[in-house]
Amino acid sequence: MSDVNYREIIENGLWKQNTGLVQLLGLCPILAVTNTLVNGVSLGLATALVMTIANGAVAAVRNFIPDEIRIPVFILIIAVLVTVIQLTMNAYMQPLYLVLGIFVPLIVTNCVVLARTETFASSNPVLPSMVDGLMMGMGLTAVLAVLSGTREVVGKGTLFSGIDLALGPWAKPYVVHLIPDYHGFLLAALPPGAFIGLGLLIALKNWIDLRRAQARAAAPPAAVAGAGA
């Protein structure tokens, strides 16, 4: 474990290999539940939790699973974790669970979760695998948060709408009305608005990466070496 580069794992999960902006995995929930910030972040955190535990579980048993049945076993592990989260949400956050609907159990088939168990956890120790799952999940959650928050503000003029579904009726006053008497922008609330928003986020990330590359190319060699250290 001494050769594990945790900094690289974190950077890959949050930025370089971001599942929503680079790998373009899990587009179905990204486009379907990002109409409000609460919905997007809730599903993102649930997915991150599943990815973290699933990666750790797969890494722990990887040496005992024959290659011929590894994919079914991975899916079984993920399905058990998703079922636990699904039942917990149904018991303690039922209104939010009903709003998210089919997308909670569909975490089982999310390409993001299965991809990390297959490409990373199946060939690495437990702790790095859990860190990888957490960072990939938080990278996806960040995309969901930015996209859903932007769509909610543009589409409804509010922020944290529906927070009472997750935390209870006492949290309803925490809904922020950013634009008073706002009648909404329908396109932002519909799936085409999610496509447009995601495209703009991808373009923004590519622009930032390009500017960074240009800055490194223009910097003196000594400064580049120092930055890499």
N, C-alpha and C positions, 0 to 999 in steps of 0.2 A: 504493500500500500504506500510505500515511500515514494514511488514514482507517479502517484496520482496527482494531477494538477487541478486542484479544486478551483483555482481562479479561472482556468480555461473552461471548466464545466459550468461555472456561473455565467461567464461571458457568453458561452454558446447558448445556454438556455434563455437568457434574458435578451440577447441581442443578435449575435452572429448567426445562430441557427434557430431563431425564434420560430415557433411552430406556426404562428398565424401569419407572419410577414415574410418568412423566407421559405419554410417547408410547405406552407399553404395546406396544412392538414387540419382536419376538424372544421371545415368551412360551413358545414350544415348548422351546428350550434352558433358559430360566429355570426352568421347571417340571420338566424332565426330568433335568437333571444336577446339581441343587443338593442332592443327598442327602449329599454330603460337601464340605468346604471345598476340598480339593485338586481335585476334579472341577470345581467351580464356578469357581474362580479360573483354572484351566488353560484352560478354554474361553473365559472372559472375556478373558484375555490374548491368546489366539490371535485372537479376534474383533477386539480393539483393534489388534493388529498389522496385520491385513488392512484394517481401516478406515483406518488411518493411511496405509499405502502406496497403497491404492486411491484415496483422496481425492487424494493427491499426483499419482498417475498420470493420473487423470481431469482434474484441473486443468491438467496440462501439455499435454494433447492436446485440450482442449475446443474450441479454435478450429479444429481440423482435422476434427472429426467432424460430419457432416450431422445435423440434428435428427431425420431420419427413422430413423436407425439408432443413435441414441445409447444407447438402453437395451440392445440386444444387445451393443454394444461395451463398455458398463460391466460387464455380466454376464461377458463374456469376460475382461476384466481381473481382476475379482474371482475368477473360476474359476481363472485361472493362479496367482494368489497363494495361494489355498486349497490348490491341488494341491501347491505347494512346501511349505507348512506341513504338510500331510497326510503327504507323503513323509518330511519331516524328523522328525516325531513318530514315524512308523512305524519309522524307522531308529534313533533314539536314545532314544525313550521308548515302545517298543512296548506294554508292559503298560498304560500310561495311555491310549495310543491305542486299544487294544482295549476298554477300559472306556468311553471316550467314544463309541466306535462311530460310528454314522451321523451324529452331531451335528457332527463335524468337517467332513466334506464338505458338510453342509447349511448351513454358513456362507455358501456361494455364494448360497443363496436366502433368507438372513436379511434380513428387511425393514429392519433397522437399517442394514446396510451399503449396500444399494441406495438407501435413502432419503437418506442423507447425500451420496452421490455425485451424486444427481439434484438435491437441493434446495440444496446448498452448493457442492460442488466444481465442478459444471458452470458456475458463474457467478462463481467467485472465484479469485485467484492460488494458486500452489502452496503456499507456506508457511502462509497462514491455513487452507487446506483441510486440510493435514496436521495442524495444531493442532486443528482442529475434529474430524477423525476420531479423533485420539488422545484428546481429552477426552470425546467421546461414548462411545468404547470403554472408557475408564477409569470413566466413570459407570456403564456397564453392568456392568463388572467389580466395582465396589463393591457394587452391588445383589446380584450373584451371591455375593460373599464374605459379606455380612451374612446373606443368606437361607440359604446353604448351611452356614455356620458355626453358625447358630442351629438349623437342622434336625439337624445332626450331633450337637450337644450334647444336644438334647432327645431325639433318636431313638436315639442310641447311647451317649451319655455320654462321647464322645471328641472330640478335635480333631486335625486333620492326619492322620486315618486314611487310609491309602493313599498317603502321601507317598513311600514307597519306589517306587511305580509311576512317579513322575516323576523322582526323583533317584537311584534305585538302592537296593539292599538296605542300604547303609550308613546310610541315613536312617531306617530302621524304628524305631530307639530314640527318635526324636523325636516319635512319636505320644503325645499327652497324654491320659491317662485321668482326666478331671475328676471322674467319679462312679464310685468303686470298686464292684464287684459290681452294676453297673446292668444291668438286664435289657432296657432299651430301651422306647421308646414308639412303637409301630408306626405310628400315624397320622402322626407327624412324618416318618417315613421314606418314606411313600407319597405319590403325587401330590396327594391332598387336603391333606396337610400343607403342600405348596408353595403351593397356592392360598390357604390360610389365612394363611401367613406373608407372602406377597406382599401380600395385602389389608391386613394389619397394618402393613406398611412404608409402603404408600400412605397409610393413615390417619395414620401418624406424620408423614410429610412434609407432608400437608395441615394437620395441627395446628400444626406448626412454622411453616409459611407464614402461617397465620392469626394466630398469636401475634406474629409479626414485623410483620404488617400492622397489628394493633391497637397495637403499641408505636410504630410510626411515626405512626399517627393521633393517639396521645395525646401525642407529643413536641412541644415548642415548634417553631414554624416554623424558627427559626434552627438548632436542632439537626438537624432533618431536612435542611435545606440543607447543613449541614456534613457530614452523613453521606453525602449524595449526591455531594459533591465528592470 
